[in-house]
């Protein structure tokens, strides 16, 4: 079994990427499980074509629910489960994830799957949200970032968390990629020692597929964006041992943007991405 946890800044496109990677792996006839760990419970929507009742919500009425009440099968035979979270304003998302994952692993033999993907909300600041990495449920972490400062800032926080936990990252996916912004992500990648395993440009295809609650792998299997997702999926499938990142200080992170932006101005280039 191979397994990966996907982390990144909120709103960066983790769930869309996770569902499309899961679909790509399923299309390869791999028995794949997508575990949504976000309280919004939207990770599996594109795989299942609908929102399903999260495990923690089911557990409010049944403390020991059977597998069939929270595990569902979707496109390309991919299985999906949403852990969910507490009611808004009540409880802790991290604590909820610990309880939900604990029940899931007690009921489901995840070792029977070829590939398991954990889609985890936001960056790795909360100890509860780090449970997937702490307990070794995921072999490695895939970091998703754009070239915006706050996105790379969140990516660096993830690196700080992984360094503290002595946990590896298998790579970075550069989402919403632009020709002018790639140097920021490339410089960050070089400094933290984690490779970029794929880039995805802003895509109306992905947006449209999201609105239809589908993946581009299902809607447009031969499109350029589908081929890029499939390439990332193959990289994950073939991943070797990841590397514990070398996180940057706040000053070093600022330097990346100050230095590269200054270089752009010196050469007379405009820099829309910074």
Secondary structure, 3 states (H helix, E strand, C coil): CEEEEEEECCCCCHHHHHHHHHHHHHHCCCCEEEEECCCCCCCCHHHHCCCCCCHHHHHCCCCCCCHHHCCEECHHHCEEEECCCCCCCCCCHHHHHHHHHHHHHHHCCHHHCCEEEEECCCCCCCCCCCHHHHCCCCCEEEEEECCCHHHHHHHHHHHHHHHHHCCCEEEEEEEEECCCCHHHHHHHHHHHCCCEEEEEECCHHHHHHHHCCCCHHHHCCCCHHHHHHHHHHHHHHCCCCCECCCCCCHHHHHHHHHHHHHHHHHCCCCCCCC
